[in-house]
Amino acid sequence: MTSAERVPADGRAEVRILAASPGAARQVAEVLRRCFAATEQRSYPAGREGGTRLHLTVDTTHAAEPARSWLAASRSAGDDPAQTDDA
């Protein structure tokens, strides 16, 4: 984590989407918004190769279906160690 990055508040998650086109990134963001309350998305060019980076913050404490049922099932699965991969 760089000094510019900060850990989001409890119950929130920062989501970063990297896609070949702005349309594809927006589609993924829309699916997330149907499951969680989310902030306005912020998009940026992905680099010299093209593509789009899209960032948004989701609030997992205000989950809608189907995320609500998925979160409930995942919480009852036990305490798995945190993953270190950046997805």
ZAMARGU-4260 file (C-alpha; in steps of 0.2 Angstrom, whole numbers, plus 5000, padded with zeros to 4 digits):
<rodrens>
0) 5000/5000/5000 | 5007/5017/4995 | 5006/5032/5007 | 4993/5039/4995 | 4981/5024/4998
5) 4971/5023/5014 | 4961/5009/5021 | 4942/5012/5018 | 4930/5013/5033 | 4924/4997/5041
10) 4910/4990/5030 | 4917/4998/5014 | 4928/4992/5000 | 4937/5001/4986 | 4934/4992/4970
15) 4946/4995/4955 | 4940/4989/4938 | 4952/4988/4923 | 4944/4985/4906 | 4948/4986/4888
20) 4933/4999/4885 | 4924/5012/4896 | 4908/5002/4892 | 4914/4986/4899 | 4920/4995/4915
25) 4903/5003/4917 | 4894/4987/4915 | 4904/4979/4929 | 4901/4994/4940 | 4882/4993/4937
30) 4882/4975/4943 | 4891/4980/4959 | 4878/4995/4961 | 4864/4983/4960 | 4871/4973/4974
35) 4879/4986/4985 | 4876/5005/4989 | 4891/5013/4980 | 4899/5030/4977 | 4900/5039/4960
40) 4912/5030/4949 | 4928/5039/4944 | 4936/5033/4928 | 4954/5036/4921 | 4964/5031/4906
45) 4972/5014/4909 | 4989/5018/4901 | 4998/5019/4884 | 4990/5002/4879 | 4972/5010/4880
50) 4958/5004/4891 | 4950/5011/4906 | 4952/5011/4925 | 4936/5014/4935 | 4936/5016/4954
55) 4921/5016/4966 | 4918/5013/4984 | 4905/5000/4989 | 4896/4999/5006 | 4894/4981/5011
60) 4883/4986/5026 | 4869/4991/5014 | 4869/4975/5003 | 4854/4971/4991 | 4850/4954/4984
65) 4859/4944/4978 | 4874/4951/4988 | 4865/4950/5005 | 4862/4931/5004 | 4880/4928/4997
70) 4887/4939/5011 | 4877/4929/5024 | 4883/4912/5017 | 4901/4918/5017 | 4901/4924/5035
75) 4894/4907/5041 | 4908/4898/5031 | 4921/4902/5045 | 4936/4913/5048 | 4946/4910/5032
80) 4963/4919/5032 | 4963/4935/5022 | 4969/4934/5005 | 4985/4944/5000 | 4981/4944/4981
85) 4975/4961/4974 | 4960/4957/4964
</rodrens>
